[in-house]
Amino acid sequence: MCLAVPAKIVELNGTTATISVEGALREVDVSLIEEPRLGDYVLVHAGFAITKWEESEYQEWKEIHEAVTQ
């Protein structure tokens, strides 16, 4: 089973970003997305940011995630 998770970019260094997944920090490659910026929400799979998400998409995911995990 493959799983991609949404995350927020909190630091950028070239094509590498530090992301926050609900407070857990990880480094990922952001070379696959166009113009990554601090504060962007991205979908991450296997160490790569694969697409950008709007904040509203992230908030919707978060609401659904909280509803099914409680």
C-alpha positions in Angstrom: 0.0 0.0 0.0 1.3 3.4 -0.9 0.7 6.4 1.3 1.2 10.1 0.6 0.8 12.6 3.4 0.2 16.4 3.4 2.9 18.6 5.0 3.9 22.2 5.3 7.3 23.5 4.1 9.1 25.1 7.1 12.6 25.5 5.6 14.1 25.5 2.1 17.6 24.8 1.0 17.9 24.4 -2.8 15.9 21.4 -3.9 15.6 20.1 -0.3 13.0 21.2 2.2 12.3 20.6 5.8 8.6 19.8 6.2 6.3 19.5 9.2 3.9 16.6 9.3 1.7 17.5 12.3 4.9 18.7 14.1 7.2 15.9 13.0 10.0 17.3 10.9 11.4 15.5 7.9 13.7 16.4 4.9 12.3 15.9 1.4 13.2 16.6 -2.2 11.1 19.4 -3.7 12.5 19.3 -7.2 9.3 17.8 -8.6 7.1 20.8 -7.8 7.1 24.2 -9.3 8.5 27.1 -7.2 8.3 25.7 -3.7 8.0 28.4 -1.0 8.1 28.6 2.8 4.6 27.9 4.1 3.4 25.9 1.0 1.4 22.8 1.7 2.6 19.8 -0.3 1.7 16.2 -0.7 4.7 14.0 0.1 5.4 10.4 -1.0 8.6 8.4 -0.6 10.7 11.4 0.3 9.5 13.6 -2.5 7.0 16.5 -2.5 4.8 15.4 -5.5 2.3 18.3 -5.7 1.2 21.5 -4.0 -2.0 21.7 -2.0 -4.0 24.8 -1.2 -4.4 25.5 2.5 -8.2 24.8 2.1 -7.4 21.3 0.8 -5.1 20.7 3.8 -7.7 21.9 6.2 -10.3 19.6 4.6 -7.9 16.6 4.9 -7.2 17.5 8.5 -10.9 17.6 9.4 -11.5 14.2 7.7 -8.4 12.7 9.3 -9.5 13.9 12.8 -13.0 12.6 12.3 -11.9 9.1 11.3 -9.1 8.7 13.9 -11.1 9.7 17.0 
